[in-house]
Amino acid sequence: MSDTLSPADLVAAYKRGPGILREALQGMSVEALQARPIEGKLSSMEVACHIVDSDQFMCDRIKRTLATEKPLIMGVESVDYVGALRYHERDLELDLRLLEVQREQMATDLDRLPAEAWSRTAIHSENGLQTLVDIIEHAVEHLEDHVARIYEKRAALGL
């Protein structure tokens, strides 16, 4: 278990994610969302869509860790979803709603877990053995790290 967060605190941090992302994107025009003010980096729209798509994988990892014995969970870092799924053509509001509902449903499941479930493990294809806590902490940190990149883009755009 995490040295710093109880399961309840971890789930609370997980639940806050969609609001944190929404706040970071608030007031950005389509042009600002699609801009790439930092050379070689994704646009804010692409970052938001990446967060949502990645979160779907993380929910699956959580569910499989809970439902099966030490499942193999696959890394997806090298996959080019940005181009293949044409993120700039996505409906951002739809993606944000998906993230909200997805995390609400997953958090509701997490809130009902017995204490022993928090020590369940999975094998990540790139990172090795991970506990349920590790997977959820990664989901929280992944969103928060990417939201920080959105704020960097906002600053670079003068927003």
Secondary structure, 3 states (H helix, E strand, C coil): CCCCCCHHHHHHHHHHHHHHHHHHHCCCCHHHHHCCCCCCCCCHHHHHHHHHHHHHHHHHHHHHHHHCCCCEECCCCCCCHHHHCCHHHCCHHHHHHHHHHHHHHHHHHHHCCCHHHHHCEEEECCCEEEEHHHHHHHHHHHHHHHHHHHHHHHHHCCC
